[in-house]
Amino acid sequence: MSDWQHGFYKADPQARRERLTQALHLPQSVTKALADHASPLGNELVENYLTDYGLPEGVGLNLTVNGQEYVVPMVVEEPSVIAAASNGAKRVQASGGFTAPKQHRELVGQVVLTDVADVPATVEKLTAQRDHLLAVANAAHPSMQRRGGGAQSMTVRTPGDFISIDLGINVCQAMGANSVNTMAEAVGRELTAQGYHVLVAILSNLATNSLQTVSCDVDFAKLATKEQSGEQVAQQIAKLSALAQVDPFRAATHNKGIMNGIDAVMIASGNDWRAIESGAHTYAARSGQYRGLSTWQVVDGKLHGEMTLPLPVGVVGGSIGLNPMTKLNYQISKIKTAEELAAVTASLGLAQNLAALRALATTGIQAGHMKLQYRSLAVSVGAKPTEVPLVAARLAKCTHVDQETARLVLAEIRKDQ
């Protein structure tokens, strides 16, 4: 370890910034920029804190779920995500909106045993202890049970040479990771005291007991372009969906588009988007092959879309109550419960997917994507806010676009002015 790193975490943020600047021979402008974007809250949330790193926030529009219209805060750096989500949502809204039944909510706390001599006999003994082990878990976090939640089920599995005791824990309206870890560790200590070799006791992010399903039907007329009928577009979307069920290479990109929308909502709502990503992709491979999370088919003269994925979200707990922007976002969305957030999030993910598939089935993904990228490119070469739309409009007419092209276009605009 370099000397300057010793005790780095103990220093206050300003001292850290100065030490980093000196050690890495950075200009003082770096120290100032880091300080200008720092906040007291950030230092309470992460180790070795320096500053806050900002991401743009916008709102997804036109989203109707279970008959209610939502304005959904989204935090994301990719230019086309919010536009695509709003576009897909509008097409579904005009056809009746999304249907998302209220989810069952239960997280899994995993206690895994290793070096078991007689697996079948041990499974039998553990199963017989079900009520006792659930009581141990609930005693570790009694407030959860008082709120109507807590450890409510237990399953014993035998993956390979291991035994996994899976605790089904209702975390009420919270994200619940810390609560589940506390309860799993309590059961782990109990089993250790009984003579078992506990390898690990921790939350599993594969929340198969917190699945959210969403579906929609889209009228052909809402899919049509000047060149293609709505039915033709729907048939192409159905083929793209089928491809994502048999080809992991396509499925990975298919699901990335879905998660574009879901992650943006998770960040804005203060949820652990990494946990949601992990669970979603693992669920997509539950059959042994990685597949698209959503499916689209032509049914009864409409395009029918459906998707199910784990969404163990929360509206309290973690950093949700600490970040003032997160609180503000719940005021905007007017979402009150974890179940409502899961329904809205899944719907927005499916809307994002629809927009991407329609683009692929018609003009190609780049046509709409690049319109927004041109604006980013204009900013990157120094265009002022009033110049950005002018540069973007000219770039859209160019056959080849890169930073050098953008610089030349900006210079021409300024010369003309």
N, C-alpha and C positions, 0 to 999 in steps of 0.2 A: 504494500500500500504506500502510495506517495505521501510524504509528510503533510502536505496541504489537505489531504483527505482525512487525516486522523481527527476524530471528534467532530467531523463536518456536521453531523446531524444535531449536535448539541448547540451549535452556533445559532444566532438569530438570523432571519432571512437576509438582512442587509450585510452582515458579516460574511455569510455564505456567498453572496453575490460578489463582494469585493475579493474574497479569497479565490473564487473561481476565475475572476477577471485577471488577477495577478498571475495565478498559476498557468493559465492558458495564454497569457500575453494578449489579452483581448483589449480593444480600445475602451475607454471610459464610457463611450456612447452605449456600449452593450450593458454596462452596469446600470446606466440611467434608464434605458429602455426596459430592462427587467424590473426595475423598481417602479416605473410608471404604471406597469400592468399588474402589480402585486396587490394582494388583499389580505387582511388579517385572517379571513376564513380559510384561505388556501393553506396557510401554515398549520392549521389545525387538522387538515384532512390528509396530507401526504408527507412522507419522509423527505428530508433534504430539499424542502420547498424553496423555489426561487421566485416564481411569478405565476400568473394565470395565463393560460393559452386559450385564446378566444376562438370560437367557431360561430359561423353565421346561424341565426335562427329565423325561420319564417313560419308560415302556417299552411297546412294542407287544407284545401277548401272543397266544398261540394260533397262532403262525406255524409251519407245517410246510413245509419246502422240501427236496425230494429225500429225503424220509423222515426228516429230522432236524428236531426242534423247536427254535425259537430264541426267546430273549427279546431284543428289539431296542431299545436306547436311542434315543430320539427327542427332539430339541430343537425346540420350536415354541411360538409364543405363542397360536395359535388354539385355543380350548377343545375343539372337537369332533374334531380331527385324530386324536389317539391313540385316542380311543374308537371312531371309525369304522374305523380300520385294524385294531384288535383285533376288532371286530365282523365285518368282512369276512373276516379271516383265520380266525376261528372257524367260519364257514359253510363255507369251503373245507377247513379241517382235518377237519371231520366228513365230508367227501366224498372224502378221500384226500390232500389237500394239494396244493402247487404242484410243478410240474416245471420245472426251470430248468437246461438243459444248460450245461456248462462253456464259458465264452466264450473266443474267440480274443482276444488282447490285443495291440493295436498302435496307437500314436498316430501322428499325421501332422505332420511338420514341413514347412512350406511355404516354398519359395524361389521368389519371383516375379520374372520378368524383364519389363522394359518397353522400349519403343522398339526393337523387333526388326524389322529390315529384311525378312528372309526367314524367316517363321515355320516353314514346312514343313522347310526345310533345317536350321534351328536345332534343331527337335525331333529330327531325325535325328541330329545331332551330339551332343546331350545324351543321348539314349538310348544311343548308343554308349559314352558315358562312365559308364554305370551303375556298374560295379564300382569305378571310380576314385572317384566321388563318394561311394559308400557307405563306402569306405575312409577318405576324408577325414572323413566324419561320425563314424565310429567312433574315429578317432584323437583327436578332440576330447573323447571321453568313454570312454576305454578300459575303465574299471571296469565299465561297463554290459555290454560284450561279454564280459568275464570271468565275469559272473554268468549268462551264457546269453542275454543280450538284445542290444540295440544296433540299429543301422540294418540292416534285413534286406531291404527292397524299395524300389523306386523307380518312380514313374509320372510321365509327363509329360503335362500337360493344356494345352489352349489355351482358357481362358475369355476371350471377347471378343478384344481385341488383346494380351492378356497370355499369357505362358507360365508355367505353374506346375509346378515340380519338387516332387513330393510324396514325401517320405521316409517310409517305413513303419518306425517305431521301436518295438521291444519294450522297454518300460521295466520289465519284471519285476514286482515287487510295489509299485513306487512310483507316486505320482501322475504324476511325470515331467515336469511342465511345464518346469522349469528345464533339465533334461537335454536335452529336445527342442529348446529354444531355443538352447542352446549348440551342438548339432550342426548345426542349420539355419544358424546364423550362420557356422559354419566353412565349410559348403558355399557360402554366400553370398560369403564372402571369396575362396574359390577361383574362383568364377565371375567375380567382379569382376576378379581378376587375369588372367583369360582375356579380358577386354575386354567382358564383358556388363554391361548396366546392371541391377543388382539393385535392385528397388523395395522389397522387404521379405523378411525371413527370420524366421519365427516359427511357433510351434505353431498348428495349427488345432483349434478346439474341436468341430468336426464329426468325431467319432471313429467313422467308419463301419467301421473295422477293429477296433472294440471293442464290437460289438453284443452285447446280452444279450437272449435270448428267454425268456419265461416263459409257462406255460399252466396251466389248471386246468379241472376239470369239477365242476360243483356240482349236487348232487341237488335236484330240485324241492322235496322236503320241507323243505330247509334255507332256502328262499326264501319259503315261504308265510306269510301273515298271517291274522288272524281273518276278514278280509273277502275275501281273494283266495287262490286256490289257487297253489301253487308254479309250476305251468305258466303261469298267467296272468301272474305276476310276471316269469317268465323271458322270456315273449314281449314284455312291455313293455320289459325291459332290452335285448333284441335290437333293438327299434325305436329306442330311444334311442341305441344304438351305431351303427345305420345312419344316423341323423340326423347324428351327429358326423363321419361320413365324407363328407357332402355339404354341410354348412353350417359355414363357418368360425366363425360366431358361437357355435354350440353347441360346436364342437370346442375353442375356446379355454378354455371353462369345464370341459369334459370333461377336458382335459389338465391344467388347473390342479389339479383334484382328485387326479389321479395324482401330480403333483409335490408336493402337500401332504405325502404320505408320504415320497417320495424325498428331498426337501430336508431333512426333519427327520432322516432317517438320515444324510445327508451331513454335516450340521452336527455331529451327535453323534460321527461317526467322523472328524472333522477334514478332510474332503474339501472341495474347491472346489465348493460347490453352485451357484455362478453359472455355472461352466463346464458343469456337468451340465445346468442349465436351458437354456443357450444351444444346446448340442448337441441336446437333446431336441426343442426347438421347431423348430429348423432341419430336423431329421430328419422331423418331422411334416409339413413342407411340401415334401418331396423330390419329389413328383409334380408340383409346380407349384401345387397347392392345399393349404392348411393343413387337416389331417385329424386325427381322434382317433388317439392312439397305440395304443389298445387296441381290440379288436373282440370282441363277444359274440354268439354264435349258439346257437340251440337245435339240438343235434345228438344223435341217438340217445337221446332222452328225458332229456337233461341240458342244463344251460346251460354252454356251452364258452366260456372266455375265453382270449385270447391277446394278447401284447404283445411288441414288439421295439423297443428304443431303444438309443442309444449310452450306455454306462456306463463311461467310462475312470477307474475308481476306483483308489485305492491304500490300502495298509495301512502304508506307511512313507513317509518324505519329507515335505516341506513342514512344516506345523506339527503334524503327527500325533505326532511323537516329543517335541514340546516341551510340549504341554498335558497336565497330569496328569489332567484330567477325561477327555480322549480315551483315554488309556491305561486308565483305569478302565473306560471303556465297552467296550473290547475284551475286558476280563476278564469283563464281564457277558454280552456276546453270544457270547463264545468263538469268534469269527470269526478265522481265522488267515491266510487268503490273500485277495488281491484278487479272485480268481475267485469265492470264496465270498461275499464282500461284495457283488459285483455281482448274484449270484443271489438273495441275501436282499433286497437293496434293490429289485430289480425286482418280486419277489413281493409285498413290502409295498405297493409302488405299485399293483399290480393289486388287492390286497385293499382298499385305500382306494377305488379306482374302483368296485369291486363294491358296497361299502357306500353310496356316494353314489348310484349308479344304482338300487339297490334302494329307497332312500329316495324318490328322484324318482318311481319307478314305483308307490309305495304311498302313504305319508302325506304326501309332500312333504318337501323338505329342511329346512324350518324346525322341524318337530316335534321331532326329536332335537337339532338344532343349538341351539335356544333353551333347552332344559333346562340345557345347560352355560353358555349365555350369561347366564342368570338368576343364576348363581353369581358370574360376573364383575361383573354389574351390582350385585349386593348388596355386593361388596367396594368398588366404586367410590363407593358412597354412605356408606361408613364402617361397614359391618356387621363385627362381630367374628367370629372363626372359628366360635364356637358359634352365632352368629346367622345365618350364611350359609345353611345348609340350610333354616332356618325362612323366611327371606325368599324364597329360591328356590321353595319349595313354594307359598307364597301367590301369587307372581308367575305361576306356571304356571296359576293359576285365573283370572287377570285377562284381560279381553278386549283391553285396551290396556296396553302396557308401555313405559315410558320411565324416565329417571332420577327424574323427579318422582314417578312411581308407586312406584318403589322406596323413595324417601325416606319417603313416606307409610306404606308397609307396614312399614318398619323402625321408624318412630315408633309405630305401633300395637302392634307386638310388644313394644317396650320399655315401653309404657304398660301392656300386659297383665301384664308381668312385675313 
